[in-house]
Amino acid sequence: MSQAATQQLGDGELYYIISNGIRLTGMPAWGSEDKPEAIWDLVSVIRRLPKLSPEELQRLQNAAREAGGELSEQAPELEKKEGEPAKEGETKPKHTHTHVHKH
């Protein structure tokens, strides 16, 4: 989500992708599960990802882990430098959206 290809998308495009998913990929649609305000909040978080300090990234990973999210499993992927090739045998994650419901 912090890679240039994602960051170059417009806010409306990110909103659409989160709401409707991407067919035939690991990106599900969240529009029927989340309110529009929550999706816009996620767009804001995606915009901040490339600017996070290591401490902020760690707090985000900890929060995702506590909420049972997937971000904690993807932490090594997020810490890679853009354009860095994957290590042999390593695959890209199919889904990196951390979905947290506030109750």
N, CA, C and O atoms as CSV, one atom per row, in Angstrom:
chain,resi,resn,atom,element,x,y,z
A,1,MET,N,N,0.803,-1.188,0.000
A,1,MET,CA,C,0.000,0.000,0.000
A,1,MET,C,C,0.852,1.260,0.000
A,1,MET,O,O,0.386,2.332,-0.386
A,2,SER,N,N,2.075,1.132,0.425
A,2,SER,CA,C,2.941,2.314,0.443
A,2,SER,C,C,3.754,2.449,-0.843
A,2,SER,O,O,4.500,3.416,-1.001
A,3,GLN,N,N,3.622,1.502,-1.755
A,3,GLN,CA,C,4.386,1.553,-2.998
A,3,GLN,C,C,3.858,2.652,-3.913
A,3,GLN,O,O,2.698,3.054,-3.811
A,4,ALA,N,N,4.712,3.129,-4.799
A,4,ALA,CA,C,4.384,4.242,-5.691
A,4,ALA,C,C,3.127,3.980,-6.511
A,4,ALA,O,O,2.320,4.891,-6.697
A,5,ALA,N,N,2.943,2.765,-7.003
A,5,ALA,CA,C,1.778,2.465,-7.837
A,5,ALA,C,C,0.473,2.728,-7.084
A,5,ALA,O,O,-0.490,3.230,-7.665
A,6,THR,N,N,0.442,2.394,-5.807
A,6,THR,CA,C,-0.749,2.648,-5.003
A,6,THR,C,C,-0.861,4.117,-4.652
A,6,THR,O,O,-1.945,4.696,-4.725
A,7,GLN,N,N,0.253,4.723,-4.270
A,7,GLN,CA,C,0.244,6.123,-3.862
A,7,GLN,C,C,-0.101,7.062,-5.016
A,7,GLN,O,O,-0.555,8.182,-4.781
A,8,GLN,N,N,0.105,6.630,-6.246
A,8,GLN,CA,C,-0.207,7.468,-7.403
A,8,GLN,C,C,-1.697,7.459,-7.750
A,8,GLN,O,O,-2.151,8.275,-8.551
A,9,LEU,N,N,-2.450,6.550,-7.157
A,9,LEU,CA,C,-3.891,6.516,-7.384
A,9,LEU,C,C,-4.534,7.707,-6.686
A,9,LEU,O,O,-4.045,8.169,-5.655
A,10,GLY,N,N,-5.614,8.194,-7.241
A,10,GLY,CA,C,-6.355,9.276,-6.606
A,10,GLY,C,C,-7.117,8.760,-5.395
A,10,GLY,O,O,-7.341,7.558,-5.253
A,11,ASP,N,N,-7.512,9.684,-4.522
A,11,ASP,CA,C,-8.269,9.284,-3.337
A,11,ASP,C,C,-9.561,8.574,-3.723
A,11,ASP,O,O,-9.935,7.580,-3.102
A,12,GLY,N,N,-10.236,9.079,-4.740
A,12,GLY,CA,C,-11.475,8.448,-5.195
A,12,GLY,C,C,-11.241,7.043,-5.714
A,12,GLY,O,O,-12.068,6.153,-5.517
A,13,GLU,N,N,-10.095,6.844,-6.389
A,13,GLU,CA,C,-9.765,5.504,-6.891
A,13,GLU,C,C,-9.523,4.539,-5.735
A,13,GLU,O,O,-9.984,3.398,-5.769
A,14,LEU,N,N,-8.798,4.997,-4.708
A,14,LEU,CA,C,-8.562,4.152,-3.538
A,14,LEU,C,C,-9.886,3.813,-2.849
A,14,LEU,O,O,-10.119,2.669,-2.457
A,15,TYR,N,N,-10.736,4.807,-2.709
A,15,TYR,CA,C,-12.045,4.594,-2.095
A,15,TYR,C,C,-12.823,3.532,-2.886
A,15,TYR,O,O,-13.398,2.614,-2.301
A,16,TYR,N,N,-12.836,3.661,-4.198
A,16,TYR,CA,C,-13.554,2.721,-5.052
A,16,TYR,C,C,-13.003,1.300,-4.880
A,16,TYR,O,O,-13.767,0.342,-4.759
A,17,ILE,N,N,-11.682,1.174,-4.871
A,17,ILE,CA,C,-11.058,-0.147,-4.743
A,17,ILE,C,C,-11.395,-0.771,-3.397
A,17,ILE,O,O,-11.728,-1.954,-3.328
A,18,ILE,N,N,-11.313,0.014,-2.326
A,18,ILE,CA,C,-11.629,-0.518,-1.000
A,18,ILE,C,C,-13.100,-0.909,-0.936
A,18,ILE,O,O,-13.444,-1.961,-0.397
A,19,SER,N,N,-13.957,-0.074,-1.479
A,19,SER,CA,C,-15.402,-0.341,-1.435
A,19,SER,C,C,-15.812,-1.535,-2.283
A,19,SER,O,O,-16.632,-2.350,-1.862
A,20,ASN,N,N,-15.242,-1.638,-3.477
A,20,ASN,CA,C,-15.690,-2.634,-4.451
A,20,ASN,C,C,-14.743,-3.803,-4.660
A,20,ASN,O,O,-15.107,-4.780,-5.314
A,21,GLY,N,N,-13.540,-3.722,-4.120
A,21,GLY,CA,C,-12.559,-4.779,-4.303
A,21,GLY,C,C,-12.029,-4.803,-5.733
A,21,GLY,O,O,-12.360,-3.947,-6.554
A,22,ILE,N,N,-11.213,-5.788,-6.002
A,22,ILE,CA,C,-10.662,-5.984,-7.340
A,22,ILE,C,C,-10.921,-7.443,-7.701
A,22,ILE,O,O,-10.372,-8.355,-7.083
A,23,ARG,N,N,-11.751,-7.645,-8.692
A,23,ARG,CA,C,-12.116,-9.004,-9.092
A,23,ARG,C,C,-10.883,-9.824,-9.444
A,23,ARG,O,O,-9.903,-9.318,-9.991
A,24,LEU,N,N,-10.969,-11.096,-9.115
A,24,LEU,CA,C,-9.938,-12.092,-9.443
A,24,LEU,C,C,-8.600,-11.794,-8.785
A,24,LEU,O,O,-7.557,-12.233,-9.269
A,25,THR,N,N,-8.624,-11.048,-7.682
A,25,THR,CA,C,-7.416,-10.831,-6.878
A,25,THR,C,C,-7.764,-11.132,-5.429
A,25,THR,O,O,-8.887,-11.541,-5.131
A,26,GLY,N,N,-6.834,-10.938,-4.548
A,26,GLY,CA,C,-7.089,-11.149,-3.120
A,26,GLY,C,C,-7.718,-9.952,-2.440
A,26,GLY,O,O,-7.895,-9.966,-1.222
A,27,MET,N,N,-8.068,-8.895,-3.202
A,27,MET,CA,C,-8.629,-7.689,-2.595
A,27,MET,C,C,-10.155,-7.776,-2.578
A,27,MET,O,O,-10.804,-7.618,-3.611
A,28,PRO,N,N,-10.727,-8.030,-1.384
A,28,PRO,CA,C,-12.185,-8.118,-1.294
A,28,PRO,C,C,-12.835,-6.740,-1.261
A,28,PRO,O,O,-12.153,-5.729,-1.091
A,29,ALA,N,N,-14.132,-6.705,-1.423
A,29,ALA,CA,C,-14.909,-5.465,-1.311
A,29,ALA,C,C,-15.308,-5.268,0.147
A,29,ALA,O,O,-15.786,-6.197,0.797
A,30,TRP,N,N,-15.109,-4.053,0.657
A,30,TRP,CA,C,-15.452,-3.751,2.044
A,30,TRP,C,C,-16.628,-2.790,2.139
A,30,TRP,O,O,-17.064,-2.464,3.243
A,31,GLY,N,N,-17.152,-2.327,1.004
A,31,GLY,CA,C,-18.212,-1.336,1.003
A,31,GLY,C,C,-19.478,-1.754,1.719
A,31,GLY,O,O,-20.163,-0.910,2.296
A,32,SER,N,N,-19.803,-3.027,1.697
A,32,SER,CA,C,-21.018,-3.480,2.370
A,32,SER,C,C,-20.792,-3.684,3.863
A,32,SER,O,O,-21.752,-3.845,4.616
A,33,GLU,N,N,-19.540,-3.678,4.297
A,33,GLU,CA,C,-19.220,-3.910,5.707
A,33,GLU,C,C,-18.875,-2.639,6.458
A,33,GLU,O,O,-19.069,-2.566,7.672
A,34,ASP,N,N,-18.372,-1.646,5.762
A,34,ASP,CA,C,-17.917,-0.411,6.401
A,34,ASP,C,C,-18.731,0.789,5.942
A,34,ASP,O,O,-19.230,0.828,4.817
A,35,LYS,N,N,-18.855,1.757,6.824
A,35,LYS,CA,C,-19.502,3.018,6.476
A,35,LYS,C,C,-18.544,3.824,5.602
A,35,LYS,O,O,-17.329,3.642,5.689
A,36,PRO,N,N,-19.071,4.704,4.771
A,36,PRO,CA,C,-18.196,5.533,3.926
A,36,PRO,C,C,-17.129,6.291,4.716
A,36,PRO,O,O,-16.001,6.440,4.247
A,37,GLU,N,N,-17.474,6.768,5.904
A,37,GLU,CA,C,-16.500,7.507,6.719
A,37,GLU,C,C,-15.302,6.628,7.084
A,37,GLU,O,O,-14.163,7.095,7.086
A,38,ALA,N,N,-15.562,5.363,7.390
A,38,ALA,CA,C,-14.486,4.440,7.744
A,38,ALA,C,C,-13.586,4.176,6.536
A,38,ALA,O,O,-12.371,4.050,6.681
A,39,ILE,N,N,-14.176,4.094,5.361
A,39,ILE,CA,C,-13.381,3.867,4.153
A,39,ILE,C,C,-12.528,5.093,3.849
A,39,ILE,O,O,-11.366,4.954,3.468
A,40,TRP,N,N,-13.087,6.288,4.011
A,40,TRP,CA,C,-12.284,7.497,3.808
A,40,TRP,C,C,-11.152,7.581,4.835
A,40,TRP,O,O,-10.058,8.047,4.516
A,41,ASP,N,N,-11.417,7.126,6.079
A,41,ASP,CA,C,-10.346,7.079,7.083
A,41,ASP,C,C,-9.224,6.160,6.619
A,41,ASP,O,O,-8.047,6.475,6.799
A,42,LEU,N,N,-9.579,5.036,6.028
A,42,LEU,CA,C,-8.566,4.106,5.526
A,42,LEU,C,C,-7.777,4.723,4.374
A,42,LEU,O,O,-6.566,4.521,4.281
A,43,VAL,N,N,-8.439,5.465,3.506
A,43,VAL,CA,C,-7.735,6.172,2.429
A,43,VAL,C,C,-6.693,7.111,3.050
A,43,VAL,O,O,-5.568,7.197,2.559
A,44,SER,N,N,-7.059,7.805,4.111
A,44,SER,CA,C,-6.117,8.708,4.793
A,44,SER,C,C,-4.925,7.954,5.363
A,44,SER,O,O,-3.788,8.420,5.283
A,45,VAL,N,N,-5.191,6.784,5.940
A,45,VAL,CA,C,-4.099,5.968,6.487
A,45,VAL,C,C,-3.170,5.518,5.368
A,45,VAL,O,O,-1.950,5.562,5.521
A,46,ILE,N,N,-3.727,5.089,4.256
A,46,ILE,CA,C,-2.904,4.651,3.127
A,46,ILE,C,C,-2.004,5.791,2.651
A,46,ILE,O,O,-0.843,5.563,2.313
A,47,ARG,N,N,-2.522,6.994,2.624
A,47,ARG,CA,C,-1.728,8.160,2.221
A,47,ARG,C,C,-0.567,8.406,3.179
A,47,ARG,O,O,0.489,8.881,2.759
A,48,ARG,N,N,-0.746,8.091,4.450
A,48,ARG,CA,C,0.297,8.332,5.447
A,48,ARG,C,C,1.366,7.248,5.500
A,48,ARG,O,O,2.461,7.495,6.006
A,49,LEU,N,N,1.077,6.058,4.993
A,49,LEU,CA,C,1.996,4.929,5.139
A,49,LEU,C,C,3.436,5.236,4.737
A,49,LEU,O,O,4.347,4.899,5.492
A,50,PRO,N,N,3.687,5.862,3.579
A,50,PRO,CA,C,5.084,6.096,3.204
A,50,PRO,C,C,5.804,7.072,4.130
A,50,PRO,O,O,7.034,7.128,4.125
A,51,LYS,N,N,5.065,7.835,4.919
A,51,LYS,CA,C,5.654,8.866,5.773
A,51,LYS,C,C,5.785,8.430,7.228
A,51,LYS,O,O,6.273,9.195,8.059
A,52,LEU,N,N,5.356,7.213,7.546
A,52,LEU,CA,C,5.392,6.759,8.930
A,52,LEU,C,C,6.822,6.565,9.415
A,52,LEU,O,O,7.674,6.054,8.688
A,53,SER,N,N,7.071,6.979,10.649
A,53,SER,CA,C,8.360,6.706,11.276
A,53,SER,C,C,8.382,5.234,11.676
A,53,SER,O,O,7.328,4.600,11.727
A,54,PRO,N,N,9.550,4.682,11.957
A,54,PRO,CA,C,9.605,3.281,12.408
A,54,PRO,C,C,8.753,3.053,13.668
A,54,PRO,O,O,8.146,1.993,13.822
A,55,GLU,N,N,8.709,4.043,14.560
A,55,GLU,CA,C,7.911,3.913,15.777
A,55,GLU,C,C,6.417,3.889,15.450
A,55,GLU,O,O,5.669,3.095,16.021
A,56,GLU,N,N,5.983,4.752,14.535
A,56,GLU,CA,C,4.575,4.769,14.136
A,56,GLU,C,C,4.189,3.465,13.448
A,56,GLU,O,O,3.109,2.925,13.690
A,57,LEU,N,N,5.070,2.961,12.592
A,57,LEU,CA,C,4.804,1.698,11.915
A,57,LEU,C,C,4.687,0.568,12.931
A,57,LEU,O,O,3.820,-0.296,12.800
A,58,GLN,N,N,5.546,0.567,13.934
A,58,GLN,CA,C,5.482,-0.464,14.970
A,58,GLN,C,C,4.178,-0.386,15.747
A,58,GLN,O,O,3.576,-1.419,16.042
A,59,ARG,N,N,3.730,0.821,16.083
A,59,ARG,CA,C,2.453,0.981,16.790
A,59,ARG,C,C,1.297,0.479,15.928
A,59,ARG,O,O,0.381,-0.170,16.434
A,60,LEU,N,N,1.337,0.776,14.627
A,60,LEU,CA,C,0.293,0.308,13.716
A,60,LEU,C,C,0.294,-1.213,13.630
A,60,LEU,O,O,-0.765,-1.840,13.635
A,61,GLN,N,N,1.476,-1.802,13.551
A,61,GLN,CA,C,1.583,-3.265,13.505
A,61,GLN,C,C,1.060,-3.884,14.797
A,61,GLN,O,O,0.366,-4.899,14.761
A,62,ASN,N,N,1.387,-3.284,15.932
A,62,ASN,CA,C,0.912,-3.800,17.223
A,62,ASN,C,C,-0.602,-3.712,17.322
A,62,ASN,O,O,-1.251,-4.650,17.784
A,63,ALA,N,N,-1.167,-2.590,16.892
A,63,ALA,CA,C,-2.628,-2.423,16.926
A,63,ALA,C,C,-3.306,-3.455,16.028
A,63,ALA,O,O,-4.334,-4.022,16.397
A,64,ALA,N,N,-2.734,-3.696,14.857
A,64,ALA,CA,C,-3.311,-4.685,13.939
A,64,ALA,C,C,-3.233,-6.081,14.545
A,64,ALA,O,O,-4.178,-6.861,14.434
A,65,ARG,N,N,-2.119,-6.394,15.181
A,65,ARG,CA,C,-1.958,-7.709,15.803
A,65,ARG,C,C,-2.989,-7.893,16.917
A,65,ARG,O,O,-3.612,-8.950,17.019
A,66,GLU,N,N,-3.169,-6.870,17.748
A,66,GLU,CA,C,-4.126,-6.948,18.851
A,66,GLU,C,C,-5.555,-7.097,18.338
A,66,GLU,O,O,-6.386,-7.738,18.981
A,67,ALA,N,N,-5.837,-6.507,17.184
A,67,ALA,CA,C,-7.182,-6.578,16.607
A,67,ALA,C,C,-7.373,-7.830,15.768
A,67,ALA,O,O,-8.456,-8.052,15.227
A,68,GLY,N,N,-6.337,-8.649,15.655
A,68,GLY,CA,C,-6.446,-9.862,14.853
A,68,GLY,C,C,-6.311,-9.595,13.376
A,68,GLY,O,O,-6.719,-10.419,12.558
A,69,GLY,N,N,-5.740,-8.447,13.016
A,69,GLY,CA,C,-5.569,-8.073,11.616
A,69,GLY,C,C,-4.392,-8.765,10.977
A,69,GLY,O,O,-3.651,-9.505,11.625
A,70,GLU,N,N,-4.233,-8.513,9.699
A,70,GLU,CA,C,-3.194,-9.163,8.919
A,70,GLU,C,C,-1.922,-8.357,8.807
A,70,GLU,O,O,-0.898,-8.893,8.382
A,71,LEU,N,N,-1.948,-7.084,9.173
A,71,LEU,CA,C,-0.777,-6.235,8.999
A,71,LEU,C,C,0.437,-6.795,9.726
A,71,LEU,O,O,1.557,-6.708,9.223
A,72,SER,N,N,0.222,-7.375,10.920
A,72,SER,CA,C,1.340,-7.904,11.679
A,72,SER,C,C,2.040,-9.024,10.921
A,72,SER,O,O,3.249,-9.205,11.059
A,73,GLU,N,N,1.284,-9.780,10.120
A,73,GLU,CA,C,1.875,-10.847,9.326
A,73,GLU,C,C,2.631,-10.294,8.124
A,73,GLU,O,O,3.497,-10.972,7.571
A,74,GLN,N,N,2.312,-9.068,7.715
A,74,GLN,CA,C,2.901,-8.481,6.527
A,74,GLN,C,C,4.030,-7.507,6.859
A,74,GLN,O,O,4.588,-6.888,5.953
A,75,ALA,N,N,4.373,-7.359,8.126
A,75,ALA,CA,C,5.361,-6.372,8.526
A,75,ALA,C,C,6.651,-6.430,7.709
A,75,ALA,O,O,7.138,-5.376,7.299
A,76,PRO,N,N,7.232,-7.605,7.450
A,76,PRO,CA,C,8.460,-7.625,6.641
A,76,PRO,C,C,8.235,-7.039,5.243
A,76,PRO,O,O,9.125,-6.381,4.705
A,77,GLU,N,N,7.073,-7.265,4.655
A,77,GLU,CA,C,6.780,-6.710,3.332
A,77,GLU,C,C,6.763,-5.192,3.380
A,77,GLU,O,O,7.277,-4.537,2.473
A,78,LEU,N,N,6.171,-4.622,4.441
A,78,LEU,CA,C,6.062,-3.175,4.534
A,78,LEU,C,C,7.414,-2.517,4.736
A,78,LEU,O,O,7.618,-1.374,4.325
A,79,GLU,N,N,8.335,-3.224,5.363
A,79,GLU,CA,C,9.631,-2.639,5.654
A,79,GLU,C,C,10.604,-2.720,4.480
A,79,GLU,O,O,11.670,-2.106,4.522
A,80,LYS,N,N,10.254,-3.463,3.438
A,80,LYS,CA,C,11.120,-3.544,2.266
A,80,LYS,C,C,11.176,-2.208,1.568
A,80,LYS,O,O,10.206,-1.450,1.573
A,81,LYS,N,N,12.292,-1.928,0.979
A,81,LYS,CA,C,12.411,-0.705,0.199
A,81,LYS,C,C,11.719,-0.903,-1.132
A,81,LYS,O,O,11.711,-1.998,-1.696
A,82,GLU,N,N,11.130,0.194,-1.628
A,82,GLU,CA,C,10.440,0.134,-2.903
A,82,GLU,C,C,11.394,-0.342,-3.994
A,82,GLU,O,O,12.539,0.101,-4.073
A,83,GLY,N,N,10.907,-1.241,-4.824
A,83,GLY,CA,C,11.711,-1.723,-5.932
A,83,GLY,C,C,12.640,-2.863,-5.557
A,83,GLY,O,O,13.279,-3.450,-6.430
A,84,GLU,N,N,12.728,-3.189,-4.265
A,84,GLU,CA,C,13.587,-4.280,-3.826
A,84,GLU,C,C,12.976,-5.600,-4.261
A,84,GLU,O,O,11.798,-5.839,-3.999
A,85,PRO,N,N,13.739,-6.464,-4.917
A,85,PRO,CA,C,13.172,-7.732,-5.382
A,85,PRO,C,C,12.852,-8.655,-4.212
A,85,PRO,O,O,13.487,-8.587,-3.159
A,86,ALA,N,N,11.878,-9.501,-4.410
A,86,ALA,CA,C,11.517,-10.474,-3.388
A,86,ALA,C,C,12.629,-11.505,-3.273
A,86,ALA,O,O,13.302,-11.827,-4.252
A,87,LYS,N,N,12.810,-12.015,-2.067
A,87,LYS,CA,C,13.797,-13.066,-1.849
A,87,LYS,C,C,13.284,-14.349,-2.472
A,87,LYS,O,O,12.077,-14.523,-2.635
A,88,GLU,N,N,14.176,-15.232,-2.816
A,88,GLU,CA,C,13.791,-16.483,-3.448
A,88,GLU,C,C,12.818,-17.252,-2.564
A,88,GLU,O,O,13.049,-17.418,-1.366
A,89,GLY,N,N,11.738,-17.713,-3.160
A,89,GLY,CA,C,10.730,-18.465,-2.435
A,89,GLY,C,C,9.708,-17.595,-1.729
A,89,GLY,O,O,8.743,-18.107,-1.161
A,90,GLU,N,N,9.908,-16.287,-1.757
A,90,GLU,CA,C,8.992,-15.372,-1.074
A,90,GLU,C,C,7.908,-14.928,-2.036
A,90,GLU,O,O,8.179,-14.665,-3.208
A,91,THR,N,N,6.705,-14.844,-1.555
A,91,THR,CA,C,5.610,-14.380,-2.400
A,91,THR,C,C,5.046,-13.099,-1.829
A,91,THR,O,O,5.160,-12.827,-0.634
A,92,LYS,N,N,4.439,-12.323,-2.696
A,92,LYS,CA,C,3.797,-11.102,-2.248
A,92,LYS,C,C,2.495,-11.472,-1.565
A,92,LYS,O,O,1.857,-12.455,-1.941
A,93,PRO,N,N,2.091,-10.696,-0.563
A,93,PRO,CA,C,0.826,-11.002,0.095
A,93,PRO,C,C,-0.336,-10.761,-0.844
A,93,PRO,O,O,-0.299,-9.850,-1.672
A,94,LYS,N,N,-1.372,-11.582,-0.713
A,94,LYS,CA,C,-2.555,-11.418,-1.553
A,94,LYS,C,C,-3.425,-10.299,-1.026
A,94,LYS,O,O,-4.160,-9.674,-1.790
A,95,HIS,N,N,-3.355,-10.036,0.273
A,95,HIS,CA,C,-4.267,-9.081,0.885
A,95,HIS,C,C,-3.547,-8.415,2.045
A,95,HIS,O,O,-3.092,-9.097,2.964
A,96,THR,N,N,-3.439,-7.093,2.016
A,96,THR,CA,C,-2.749,-6.408,3.110
A,96,THR,C,C,-3.654,-5.431,3.821
A,96,THR,O,O,-3.178,-4.643,4.639
A,97,HIS,N,N,-4.941,-5.454,3.539
A,97,HIS,CA,C,-5.882,-4.565,4.189
A,97,HIS,C,C,-6.162,-5.070,5.583
A,97,HIS,O,O,-6.624,-6.198,5.756
A,98,THR,N,N,-5.888,-4.246,6.585
A,98,THR,CA,C,-6.205,-4.608,7.947
A,98,THR,C,C,-7.585,-4.071,8.246
A,98,THR,O,O,-7.796,-2.859,8.245
A,99,HIS,N,N,-8.512,-4.945,8.498
A,99,HIS,CA,C,-9.899,-4.569,8.718
A,99,HIS,C,C,-10.176,-4.629,10.207
A,99,HIS,O,O,-10.145,-5.708,10.799
A,100,VAL,N,N,-10.445,-3.488,10.817
A,100,VAL,CA,C,-10.705,-3.416,12.235
A,100,VAL,C,C,-12.068,-2.798,12.456
A,100,VAL,O,O,-12.316,-1.670,12.028
A,101,HIS,N,N,-12.954,-3.520,13.117
A,101,HIS,CA,C,-14.269,-2.970,13.458
A,101,HIS,C,C,-14.165,-2.324,14.822
A,101,HIS,O,O,-13.626,-2.916,15.757
A,102,LYS,N,N,-14.680,-1.112,14.939
A,102,LYS,CA,C,-14.739,-0.445,16.256
A,102,LYS,C,C,-16.093,-0.753,16.875
A,102,LYS,O,O,-17.135,-0.535,16.257
A,103,HIS,N,N,-16.066,-1.252,18.079
A,103,HIS,CA,C,-17.331,-1.577,18.770
A,103,HIS,C,C,-17.543,-0.634,19.916
A,103,HIS,O,O,-18.546,-0.737,20.623
